Amino acid sequence: MADPTEALIFDHGPIKVSGEFVLKDGQGRAFDLSGRDAVALCRCGHSGNKPFCDGSHKVQGFQSVTEAR
């Protein structure tokens, strides 16, 4: 059985998606993840490699705490 998909929202940072998943753009085309089983997705909007995180949130001072409710 494959690992379940998990999404972890980091305070002041990206969303890490891990497990078995397919990431698609708005037209339904799959991103080439080259066999990776985890990616970090940008939440701050400043990444130069959207939708992936490139660490720009640190330079921009992105602040966001998301708690489950």
GROMACS elastic network, one bead per residue, 0.5 to 0.9 nm:
[ bonds ]
;  ai    aj funct       b0    kb
    1     4     6  0.87385   500
    2     5     6  0.88925   500
    2    19     6  0.76196   500
    2    20     6  0.66568   500
    3     6     6  0.88721   500
    3    18     6  0.85857   500
    3    19     6  0.51899   500
    3    20     6  0.62250   500
    4    18     6  0.81248   500
    4    19     6  0.54705   500
    4    20     6  0.65499   500
    4    21     6  0.88378   500
    5    17     6  0.70429   500
    5    18     6  0.56262   500
    5    20     6  0.56526   500
    5    21     6  0.64980   500
    6    16     6  0.79319   500
    6    17     6  0.56397   500
    6    18     6  0.53160   500
    6    19     6  0.62800   500
    6    20     6  0.88561   500
    7    15     6  0.64502   500
    7    16     6  0.55191   500
    7    18     6  0.65351   500
    7    19     6  0.89625   500
    8    14     6  0.84265   500
    8    15     6  0.55484   500
    8    16     6  0.51057   500
    8    17     6  0.65150   500
    8    18     6  0.84898   500
    9    12     6  0.88532   500
    9    13     6  0.74511   500
    9    14     6  0.63096   500
    9    16     6  0.64668   500
    9    17     6  0.88391   500
    9    65     6  0.86296   500
    9    66     6  0.70611   500
    9    67     6  0.87546   500
   10    13     6  0.50432   500
   10    14     6  0.56927   500
   10    15     6  0.60871   500
   10    16     6  0.76338   500
   10    64     6  0.86307   500
   10    65     6  0.77013   500
   10    66     6  0.78925   500
   11    14     6  0.78693   500
   11    63     6  0.75003   500
   11    64     6  0.58145   500
   11    66     6  0.65540   500
   11    67     6  0.89078   500
   12    43     6  0.87030   500
   12    44     6  0.84531   500
   12    57     6  0.73191   500
   12    58     6  0.80959   500
   12    61     6  0.80714   500
   12    62     6  0.56683   500
   12    65     6  0.62060   500
   12    66     6  0.88107   500
   13    42     6  0.75638   500
   13    43     6  0.67705   500
   13    44     6  0.74135   500
   13    53     6  0.84715   500
   13    55     6  0.80627   500
   13    57     6  0.62543   500
   13    58     6  0.77678   500
   13    62     6  0.72257   500
   13    63     6  0.78021   500
   13    64     6  0.75283   500
   13    65     6  0.88596   500
   14    40     6  0.57776   500
   14    41     6  0.53555   500
   14    42     6  0.50110   500
   14    43     6  0.53752   500
   14    44     6  0.76381   500
   14    52     6  0.84939   500
   14    53     6  0.63059   500
   14    55     6  0.84767   500
   14    57     6  0.81462   500
   15    39     6  0.82002   500
   15    40     6  0.54444   500
   15    41     6  0.50325   500
   15    42     6  0.67290   500
   15    43     6  0.69883   500
   15    53     6  0.84746   500
   16    38     6  0.68138   500
   16    39     6  0.56569   500
   16    41     6  0.62267   500
   17    21     6  0.82260   500
   17    37     6  0.81900   500
   17    38     6  0.54756   500
   17    39     6  0.54771   500
   17    40     6  0.63327   500
   17    41     6  0.75776   500
   18    21     6  0.74798   500
   18    36     6  0.87208   500
   18    37     6  0.55136   500
   18    39     6  0.65830   500
   18    40     6  0.87729   500
   19    37     6  0.54426   500
   19    38     6  0.65189   500
   20    37     6  0.63361   500
   20    38     6  0.84842   500
   21    37     6  0.77426   500
   21    38     6  0.88329   500
   22    30     6  0.65708   500
   22    31     6  0.76050   500
   22    33     6  0.84530   500
   23    28     6  0.88797   500
   23    29     6  0.83155   500
   23    30     6  0.56193   500
   23    31     6  0.57577   500
   23    32     6  0.84648   500
   23    33     6  0.82117   500
   24    27     6  0.76123   500
   24    28     6  0.52658   500
   24    29     6  0.51578   500
   24    31     6  0.57843   500
   25    28     6  0.53086   500
   25    29     6  0.54637   500
   25    30     6  0.64765   500
   25    31     6  0.71921   500
   26    29     6  0.74729   500
   27    30     6  0.89788   500
   30    33     6  0.86425   500
   31    34     6  0.89075   500
   32    35     6  0.81633   500
   33    36     6  0.54998   500
   33    37     6  0.81773   500
   33    38     6  0.89247   500
   33    39     6  0.83792   500
   36    39     6  0.72478   500
   39    52     6  0.72064   500
   39    53     6  0.83454   500
   40    51     6  0.85378   500
   40    52     6  0.57309   500
   40    53     6  0.54574   500
   40    54     6  0.84888   500
   41    50     6  0.76376   500
   41    51     6  0.56069   500
   41    53     6  0.50417   500
   41    54     6  0.88237   500
   42    45     6  0.63448   500
   42    46     6  0.77834   500
   42    47     6  0.64502   500
   42    49     6  0.86247   500
   42    50     6  0.65499   500
   42    51     6  0.56608   500
   42    52     6  0.52216   500
   42    54     6  0.76318   500
   42    55     6  0.84916   500
   42    56     6  0.87923   500
   42    57     6  0.82290   500
   43    46     6  0.83129   500
   43    47     6  0.87025   500
   43    51     6  0.85558   500
   43    52     6  0.89845   500
   43    53     6  0.77759   500
   43    57     6  0.81311   500
   43    62     6  0.87778   500
   44    47     6  0.74189   500
   44    53     6  0.86625   500
   44    56     6  0.78840   500
   44    57     6  0.58226   500
   44    60     6  0.83972   500
   44    62     6  0.61293   500
   44    63     6  0.84628   500
   44    64     6  0.88559   500
   45    48     6  0.88026   500
   45    50     6  0.78166   500
   45    51     6  0.85915   500
   45    56     6  0.86596   500
   45    57     6  0.81997   500
   46    49     6  0.87925   500
   46    50     6  0.81879   500
   46    53     6  0.86188   500
   46    54     6  0.86313   500
   46    55     6  0.88491   500
   46    56     6  0.58541   500
   46    57     6  0.67777   500
   46    60     6  0.76650   500
   47    50     6  0.55496   500
   47    51     6  0.75719   500
   47    52     6  0.70592   500
   47    53     6  0.57436   500
   47    54     6  0.54775   500
   47    55     6  0.71287   500
   47    56     6  0.55141   500
   47    57     6  0.76176   500
   48    51     6  0.87228   500
   48    52     6  0.83815   500
   48    53     6  0.81495   500
   48    54     6  0.68236   500
   48    56     6  0.79634   500
   49    52     6  0.54946   500
   49    53     6  0.67201   500
   49    54     6  0.64248   500
   50    53     6  0.67023   500
   50    54     6  0.82511   500
   53    56     6  0.73301   500
   53    57     6  0.82161   500
   54    57     6  0.80777   500
   55    58     6  0.58917   500
   55    59     6  0.75577   500
   56    59     6  0.53086   500
   56    60     6  0.61561   500
   56    61     6  0.85022   500
   56    62     6  0.85220   500
   57    60     6  0.50949   500
   57    61     6  0.58692   500
   57    63     6  0.82882   500
   58    61     6  0.53018   500
   58    62     6  0.65331   500
   59    62     6  0.79581   500
